[in-house]
Amino acid sequence: MSVIKRFVAGAVCPRCAKMDTIRVYRNEIREYRECVKCDYKDGQNLDGSPEPVSELATRVNSEKPVNASGAKIDQVISQPINFDPNSFKDS
């Protein structure tokens, strides 16, 4: 069975915001949409069941380095600050 891809009239791509560039097609379990201009692709299950989504990596849930004693180390990025109190003089 060949896949029939249909354009959706008036649909706007969520990535490039171009109108009339989205086409949809489906197989036995999923429906897909894609943009022909920017190659955006998205899909959803036909029965409405949610897809397994992994948690986004953030600074809170990422692994921190551990020192020799087993304590977690917070990485501190420091920058030198040059302070010259006499740079502006009133004339």
N, C-alpha and C positions, 0 to 999 in steps of 0.2 A: 504494500500500500504506500503510495507516495504522499508526502506531506504537502498540504495546501496552505500557502502563506497568503494572508489577506491583509490589506492595508485598512487602517481604521480612520475614517473621515473625521477630521477635526481634532485628532489626538495630538498632544504636545509631548515631546520627549522631555523627561525629567532632568536629563543631563545637559543637552544643548539647547533646549527650549524652541526647537524648530517644529512647526506644525506640519501635519500630514506626512511624517516620515516613519511612523510606528506601524509595524506589521505584526500580526499575531499568528501563531500556529500551535497545534497541540499534538500530543501523542496519547497513549492510553491512560496515563496517570497525571500528566502535567500540561499546563498551558503556558506558553512562552510569549514574550513580546520583545521586540528588538527594534532599534533605530537603524535605518539604512545610512544615515549621515555620520553618526559618531560611534557606531558599534556598541551602543548601550544594550545590555541584555538583562532580562528579568524573567522569573518564572514563579508559578504558584501551583500548588496541588489542586486538582479538580474537585476533590472531596472536601476541600476547605481545611484540611488538617494542617497545623503549623509545621514549618520546617525546623529541623534541629539547628539552633543558632549557638555558636560559641560566644563566650563572654569576651567583650572588647578588652584588649590589654590596656591597662592604665597604670599610673604610678602606684596606685593603692594595691592592686592585685598582682603586680609583677614581683618576681623573686628578687630579693635584695642580697648582695654579696655578704658572705659570712667570714669573720676573722678566725684566727687559730683557736680562740676560746669558745667559738660557737655563737658569738653575739652577732646580730645583724648590723651591718654598717650602712649608714645613710651616706650617699655620695653628695658631697658639698662642692659646688662649683663656685670658686671665689674669683673675684676680679680686683685688682688694685685700684684704689681711688686716690687721685691726686687732688689735694686740697691746698689752694693758695689763697689765704685770706686777704692778701694785699693786691690782688690782681685788678681790682676796680678802685680807683681813687677819685674822690670828688675834686673838681677843679674850682 
